[in-house]
Amino acid sequence: MYENGKIELSMGIHNGKREKPIIAYASNLPQGMIKEIECCYDNGWYLAVTYEDGQEAKAYQPGRSVGVDLGEIHTMGAFCENGQALLITGRKVRSLHRLRNKKLTEIQRCPSKCQKGSRQWKKYERAKRYVLSKSERQLRDALHKTTKQFVDWCLAQSGSDVYIGKVEGVQRNTRKKKRANRKQAQKISNWSFGKVKQYLAYKLAQHGIRLKEVEEAYTSQTCPVCQKRRKVSTRTFACSCGYEEHRDIHGARNILSKAVHQNIIPWKVPTKLTYLRIA
Ligand SMILES: [Zn+2]
């Protein structure tokens, strides 16, 4: 690598001969110690740069506990033991999912006469790869923004321990007959749940905040006051005993309750609700 942004990518040795390096130019390389530069292909060539930003992760310092519930309507719902609650709307993520699926169905209408390996088939395959990689990039971006917002909120609450449900049955109200249609949606939401966790893990670690998984069985369905279970399909979890709470805050608080008290117990009413969305 040179000062002027010129990069020589070593091609290694093939058949005992050292291959000529590939030369690339990059105008805005990140500041810091560059560890690795890879040349990748994803509908066009690009460079993937791995570097040290020089920022050491902060050490863990005991603070407050936070429960997180991941969902469809709100990508993230959170509740801190200080009584503050957070909702980050998933509208953007949802519309990206929808757009992606819509485009995929359009492309998949490849006529039946379209033979595998044929020119037309290749054309459809290319288009499919394009849609997938583009929408994946957009989704990644949206999830990065979402998790960043959460981490900032968490810092403002002096959070030190974050509890998140183990992902299992994501779509809690899946009905059998709708299953086929939803399979694709399920797949993608599992994908984004996994990504959210992955991003959270390293973003929180940077600030010395711990992330732990909690068995989330029934946390969304159980009333913390009378322990009765019910499935919710509306925005509010309302129990016959009179308990009522926004469904995602309800979920996040029950997860926190389970982590801290090993049980789902009635806990503070949120003192403040922060509502965020990503642009
Ligand atoms: Zn109840």
Residues whose N, C-alpha, C, O or C-beta is under 5 A from the ligand:
A	BS01	ZN	C223 V225 C226 Q227 K228 C239 S240 C241 Y243
